[in-house]
């Protein structure tokens, strides 16, 4: 019979395990990165869903880049959501530009700029960005909306590019807690 004595572990030591270790660490999945591959027109002064139609990665197929353009985690937990938009009014003065996170179809948070810019002075547009940690059930869903108000009620573009996927994007990862 072998007698096992309890000892404290020295955290400076290196341990080699031959079996499976469970309960240690965590998993940051699901995680995804979606972006606009081309420009999307948005109407003046109206929150418009941004159709992120391409992905760099999607670990668990939780982002729909073809029909609903939304993130549904599938796993309850805390998530870090990040999004950025490049909003360019069409040759008109821009009054403000905003980015929204919608949760389950309702506006959840809005971030933006109320600074008027003038394209004739070389200004190019608005670039609202956000990072937020949210609690989510498995079946909650998140969408990104953009809004731009112009001096002449003209439509604006949310810029996208297949060669530069970091112009207008939406990404998220589960946080290990």
Secondary structure, 3 states (H helix, E strand, C coil): CCCCCCCCCCCCCCCCCCCCCCCCCCCCCCEEEEECCCCEEECECCCEECCCCEEEEECCCCECCCCCCCECCCCCEEEEEEEECCEEECCCCEEEEEEEEEECCEEEEEEEECCCECHHHCCCCECCEEEEEEEECCCCCEEEEEEEEECCCCCEEECCCCCCCCCCEEEEEECCC
